[in-house]
Amino acid sequence: MLVSQILRNKENQTVLTVVPGTTISEAVRVLSENRIGALVISPDGKKVSGILSERDIVRELGRRGPVCMSDKVDDVMTRNVYGCNPDDSADLVLQTMTQKRFRHIPVMDGDQMLGLISIGDVVAARMSELELEKDALTGMIMGY
């Protein structure tokens, strides 16, 4: 399965972003209200400046305490963002996410973000693919 197929099959294709300079407190509010695990930091909704995950916030809270909530997302976000292409395979993306230990990856066309997929999106797509393969093999064995 390709990343483009995963994006098409996502129930909600909206990528929530905040602009550089947003406070961590405001980013936490957006994460909480939308029940998501990461925000893309973007000046225009298409160019990726960074990603802020729950893990980034917890790490900073553990290091400095609640005083960090007034800091800017720019100070805490992950700047070295790995992206994937729409033509990448789900297996390749899953391998990258596992090796690099992150749960969200922007889908990019050059320097423009097309969408965001989570490890849950990739696992669900792969499970669906395995179910189809199982059904096909069962049909072959049973003579359907």
N, C-alpha and C positions, 0 to 999 in steps of 0.2 A: 504494500500500500504506500502511496506517495503522500507527502505532507500536504499537497494541494487538495487531496481527497479528504484528509483529516480536517482541514480548514472548512471545506464545503459542508461537511457533516456536523460541524459544531452547532449546537443549539443557539448559542449566543456568540456572535462573531465580533462583538464590540470589544475593542481593546481600551481599557481605561488607562489614561495617562495623566500625569501631573507635570507641570512645567518646572524647569530648574528654578530653585529659589523657594519652592513650597516648603513649609515647615514639616518636620517629621510628624508632629502632632496632627496636622491636616491630612497627611498621607495615611496615618493610622486610621483616622476617621473614615476615609474613602475605602480603605481595605476592609474595615469592619462593616460598614454599611452595605457593601457589595459582596461580602463573604468570599473574598478572594485572597490569594496568598502573595501576590506581587503586583507592582505597578511599574509601567514603563515611564521613565523620565524622558520627556520629549518637549521641545519648544513648539512643535507644530502638529503633533499627533502622527507624524510619519517618520521623522528622523529620530533615531534612538541615541540619547545621551547616556543612558544607564538604566539599570533595573534596581528597584528597591523591593526586597523581599521581607517577609516576616522574620526570617533568619537574620538578615542584616540589622533589623531593628532590635531584636532580642540580644544580639551580640553587643550592640552599642549600649543598650540598657544595662546589661551585665557588667560592662566595662566602666561606665560612667554614671549610671543611675538615671533617674527621671529628668535630670537637667538637660539631657540630650534631646528631649522632645521639642525644645524650641530651636534646635539646630535646623539647618536646611538639608533637604534630601541629597543635595550635591555632596555633602560631607560624609554621607554614610552609604550611598548607593554603590552598587557594583558597576564600575566603569568599563571593564573589559568584558563586554557582552558578546557571547557567542550567538550567532544567528544561524538559521538554516535556510535553504532554498525550497521553493514549492516542489521542485523535482527530486528532492532528497527522499530516500526511503524511510519509512517509519523505523525500521531496524537500525539504520544509521543514526537517526536522531535519538532513539532510545539508548543506544550505546554511548553516544556523546553525553547525554544527560546523566547517565549512570557514572561514567568515568569522571566527569567534571563536577559531579555532585550538585546539580541544580535541577529545579523542577519546572522552570518556565523558559521558553526559547522563542524569540521573535522570528517570524517568517519574513525574510527580506527579499526584495528585488533591487539589487544594487544597494543604495543607501536609504531606500524607502521601505518602511515596515508595511507588510500586507496583512499581518495578523499576529496572534500570539497563541502558542499551543503549550499545554501543560503536560507533564508526564502522565497524568490521568487520561488526557485526550489520546495520547499515543498508546497507552496500555489498552484502553477501551477499543480503539481501532484494531489493534493487533488481536485482541480476544475475539472480536467480530470476524476477523479474517480467519482465525483458527476454527471458529464454529462453522463457517462456510466450508472450509477444507474437510472438516470432520463429516459434515453432512454429505459432501460429494463422495468421500471415500466409503461411507456407510451405504450410500446408494449404489455404488459400484459393486460392493461386496454382496449386497442383497439383490442385485440385479434390477434395480429401478431404472 
